[in-house]
Amino acid sequence: MAEMERAHRQSRALPVTRWAPSSGHGDAPLLVLQARLASLEAAVDVTDRALKACGGAAFSKHLPLERVFRDARAGWVMAPTVDHLQDFIGRALTGSLV
């Protein structure tokens, strides 16, 4: 439970909510990409831990956990994918946006 809370809080720690892309702040696009990546990673981490904590009952149709687990995984393959986000962020940080 502690690791799930840590992952959740860590994903919300980026100051992206203060700087919307339309604000004109120079780092806004990078912060948005970093926030999306952190959120996707946290969602997968938290839902994976929740499934492990609940065991087989987590896959019951009476609980929403299995659906949330699948939705968290879907973010990894929807554009921009996690691989693309990591690439974009790395390029932005190193100045090699070509």
N, C-alpha and C positions, 0 to 999 in steps of 0.2 A: 504494500500500500504506500509506503514511504517513497519508493522509487517511482510509482505512478504519479504521486503528487509533485515530486521533483521535476519529472519530465513535463508535466503540465505547466508548472510555474516557469520553468526554463524557457519553454516555447513562447510564453507571454512576456518575457523580460525585454524583448527588443522594443525600442521606442517607436516602432512604425506607426502606432496609433496617433502619435503627435505630428507626424509629417506625412500627410497624404501625398501621393504622387503629384497632385495638382498644386501643391503648396509652393513648388519652385525650389524647394530645398535640394541641393546638389546630390545628397546621399539618399533621397527618397526612393528612387527605383531599386537601388541596392538593398535598402532596408526592407522593401516589400518582398524581394526575392528571398532574402534571408528569413523573413518571418514566415513565408510560405514553406520553405524547407524545414524550418524548426517545427512548425505546426504539423507537417506531414510525418516527420520523424517521431514526434511526441504521440501523435494519434496511433501510429503503428505500435510503438512501444507500450503505451497504456492499454490498448485493446488486447495485445498479446499477453500482457501480464494478467489482465482481467480474465481472459479465457483460461489461463493456467490456474488462476485462483479458484475459478468456479468449476473446473473439471468438465466432465461430460454434460452437466446440466447447462453449461453455457451455450450448447448447440441446440437446446430446446426451442421450439417455435414459440413457446410461452414467454421467453425472454428476448429482449431486443439486442442482446450482446452480439449474437452471430451476425446480424445485419450491420451493426456498427463496425464490427471487425472487417467485414467485406468492404464497407464504404471507406474505411481508413486505407485499405490496400488499393482501392481504386484511384486514390489521389496520386499514388506513385507512378501510375501509367498514363494518367491524363495530362495533356499538355499544359504547361511545361512539366515534363517528367522530372523526377528527382535527379536523374543523371544530367538533364539539361540545366536544371537549377544550379547544380554543383559546378557545371562548366561555366555558366553565365557569371556566377559569383566569383569563381576563380579568375576568370578573364578580367572582370571589373576590378578586382583587387590587385592584379598584377599589371593592369593597364594594357593588356593585349586583347582589345576588343575586336580585332580584325578577324 
